[in-house]
Amino acid sequence: KCKSENKWMEAALVRVPTIGSWNQELAGATRPGENILLCQNEAEWKEKLEWLAESKERREEMARQAFEYVVEHKTTLCKDRELLRFVME
């Protein structure tokens, strides 16, 4: 389950939008509907794939939001104080 967040972050850093299967960890680590599309069943996969495929602007916007979120919330640069506290303890 945790690997899916890593895959989403990798895609976000190269500005590729992600559609994935819903799980609690991924839903909690992202902003579903803004920087990722999460699906709980086959019908949602079809609906969300079509929705994203229909619009280059949607794909670019989702990719942009994912990139910005990862840079602001998931990289070492934004976690430096938290990481330093952990190392020093």
N, C-alpha and C positions, 0 to 999 in steps of 0.2 A: 504494500500500500504506500509506503513512504517513497518508493522509487518514482511513483507518478509525479510527485512534486518536483523531484530533480529533473525529470523529463520536461515538465512544463517550464521550469526555469531555463533549461537549455534552449528550448524553442523560443522563449521570450527574449533571451539575450541576443538571438539572431533575427528577432522581429518576425517570428512566425506564429500565427494564431493557433490555439490548441482547442480541440474538442476531445473530451475524455469521458471515461466512465466515472460516475459519481462514486466517491467514497468520502467518509467523514474527514479524513486527514487532508485530502486535496481540497474539499469544500471549505475547510477551515483555514487553509493556507493561501487561498486565492479570493478573488471577488467574482463569483460565478455570475455570468451575464455581462460582466464588464471586461474582464481580462482573460476569461476562459469560458467555454461552454461545456457544461457537464450534463451527461445523459444517464437516465436511470433505466431505460428500456429501448428496445429496437425502434419503436415509433419516434421517440425523442431523437435518437441518432439520425433517422431519416429527415425529420423536421429541421433539426439544427444544421445538419450538413447542407441541406438545400438553402436554408436561410443565409448561411455564410457564403456558399458558392455563388449566390445570386448577386453579390455586391463586393466589388474590389474595395470600396470605401469601408465597408464593415470589417473586412479582413484586415485592412491597414489600421483602422482605429483600434480593433481588439489587440492587434500586435503591438501597437504603440503603447496602449495602456498596460499591457503585460510587461513590456520592456521597462517602462517607467516605474512600475510597482516593484519589480525585482531589484532594480538599481536602488530605489529608495528604501526598501524594506528587507531585502534578503542578502545583500552583498556584505562582504567584510567591511567595506568603507562605512556603511551605516551602522554596523554592529561593533565598531572598534572599542567603544567604552565598555560595552557588555562583555566583549571578549577579553579585554584587559582585566576587568574585575574577576572574571573566571580564572584567568591564568595566575593572577596575583594571590588568589585565595588558596 
